């Protein structure tokens, strides 16, 4: 069984390498494009005012990569400013860009999901009244966590560090998609975003998905895959160990 990793290109490559290292056959088929922000100046201005923030929430590894890609050369991550991460992938990217681990807050390692709700379980134990919080995200996003912080009195601001877009498949990726449609029993769709499911539907709107199998890393994503019509949708926590174990179980 060949696993089709549908994350944006950088994360897809990382997952492919990890899955192959675990002895699985995996290929990248990115179904979400990541583009530079429409207003790069706003991102640079956010860096200039970063020291005034109590907390900076990064919604994904792409948010970190794009935000740090526009860091002014004279500005560095301030001492005392905490970076909030929804999961291990974002945390590793923050560490790669030099944010000290002591200044990163994330869900517990054994959290059922790595998402806003799990991150809030950690953040809600603190006092947020009159504190400044910056949310680094794409041009749009789910505001659930921001609403919880605002309810507790925090002052929220947002900056779009990147834009998500429909995928632009290469010829090789188009060929991989064609083979997956022709031989659904030999492929497993690995979804970590409902948006990837939406883009897949747009790419092949009249495809028959009844014989296809998917692995989703969150109940909301699994629901999206089921609405698309995939014959079987499995769920696993978004950790490498959980995903590998689930794939091995499916293959056996």
Beta strands, then each sheet from edge to edge (+ up, - down):
strand 1: 2-5
strand 2: 25-28
strand 3: 33-36
strand 4: 55-58
strand 5: 82-85
strand 6: 104-106
strand 7: 132-137
strand 8: 155-160
strand 9: 162-165
strand 10: 187-191
strand 11: 213-216
strand 12: 232-235
sheet 1: 2+ 1+ 10+ 11+ 12+
sheet 2: 3+ 9-
sheet 3: 6+ 5+ 4+ 7+ 8+
end
